[in-house]
Amino acid sequence: MQRFFAFLFAAIFSLSLQAKELSGPAPDFTLTALDGSKVKLSDLKGQVVMLNFWASWCGPCRQEMPLLNDIYASYKKAGFVLLGINVDEIVDDAKDFMNKTPVNFPVLLDSDGKVAGLYKNQAMPSSYFIDRKGNLVHLHQGYKPGEEAEYKKVIKKLLAE
């Protein structure tokens, strides 16, 4: 419950957070997807990866989800991978939301928050962009309508490299 309030506080203040450039290798992890498969980040080297940390209780996350699915559909054939990383402590909350708002990209479960902690995630939603070499290059915290244009700009740039 304490983690819930920490994320809620961060989500409220995420409206003032901005995008920023990052550098260095993306921390590796393995998580279980909703479908039961295991996903290891380092196995995706050679592709452009977007990690989107979200929670079912986060209003901006819920608003952004269908737009992320559209972005994934537009760029997946070009070598783009989107991983939705759900941080709900109760896995059924994530499953319920996904049943109502299905997506075509993998949704991974981080109910103990270890991967969110590894990335020092401070807001919901947060999107981390990783280049083909496995390096963190960009972070966007929070979401307001229209900001998906920034995601597309970053993705196109990374796919062109």
Secondary structure as GFF3:
##gff-version 3
##sequence-region A 1 161
A	DSSP	alpha_helix	2	13	.	.	.	ID=ss1
A	DSSP	three_ten_helix	14	16	.	.	.	ID=ss2
A	DSSP	beta_strand	20	21	.	.	.	ID=ss3
A	DSSP	beta_strand	30	33	.	.	.	ID=ss4
A	DSSP	beta_strand	38	40	.	.	.	ID=ss5
A	DSSP	three_ten_helix	41	44	.	.	.	ID=ss6
A	DSSP	beta_strand	48	54	.	.	.	ID=ss7
A	DSSP	alpha_helix	59	75	.	.	.	ID=ss8
A	DSSP	three_ten_helix	76	78	.	.	.	ID=ss9
A	DSSP	beta_strand	80	86	.	.	.	ID=ss10
A	DSSP	alpha_helix	91	100	.	.	.	ID=ss11
A	DSSP	beta_strand	107	109	.	.	.	ID=ss12
A	DSSP	alpha_helix	114	118	.	.	.	ID=ss13
A	DSSP	beta_strand	126	130	.	.	.	ID=ss14
A	DSSP	beta_strand	136	141	.	.	.	ID=ss15
A	DSSP	alpha_helix	148	160	.	.	.	ID=ss16
###
